[in-house]
Amino acid sequence: MALSDRGLGILLVTGSAVAWSTAGLFTRFLTADAATMLMWRGTFGALGLMSVLLLRDGRAGLAGFARLGGPGWLYAAVSAAGMLCFITALTRTSVAHVAVIYAAAPFLAAGLGWLLLGERPGGRALTAAVLALGGASVMVGLSADGTLGGDLLALGMTLAMALMMVIARRWPAIPTLPAATLSALMSSLAVLPLASLALPEPGQILLLAGFGLVNSALGLGLFLAGSSRLPPVQSALIGALDAPLAPLWVWLVFAEAPGPATLAGGAVVMAAVVWHTLSAPGPN
């Protein structure tokens, strides 16, 4: 039985959340500083996406870059800016503050979708968003060890994610692979002046390649393809699965059992996403 357009969008955005949730796992293994990790992540991500494009379409696939137009370039620039805000925020405020602020993405996406696309969010979507925000707050706690500058950067990253969802929804014909490739490359070039250009050890290179291919290439590609098929608020809600999935990988690999707050909050986030996703199609 063929998937509906909505069903395919849900599947693709869920896949992107799974791919993005591996960031913490990769960074646990990597020894490079944040700028160097971002440079290699973007480089390998761009190479991976370009390889897929060429294998699928040959040289004809390169024509997709000429078809990006303003929306495609805007998507890539917003995506790269959001990643830079995210990494910088982590160095200036607490992880807890970044996580809770990012959990507000469904509300920003709902507001932007309403203002720019005329897609008014329904009661189920807003209820699920409140539950997801509450679950994320329980997971990380409401610590007071953040800074205004770092929190503003985290808000900028969250706004960038919401804008990405709206752009993809408004212009679903954006060439997926070229736009994602450009986004990965832009994020790499932006941190180049701050990154170390020394060649890492072979083991670290393999990890950096995996980071780029899984977390950047796969995450970006699936997200752009999926979010164009869903209302922004629903893409943001599914993206919230990143929060409960991230500690799961650390637990599986490092045997670090999550605490009661992480389990309880993660269960609330997942329940909110599943409940909304399984709700009958229609006004979200």
Beta strands, then each sheet from edge to edge (+ up, - down):
end
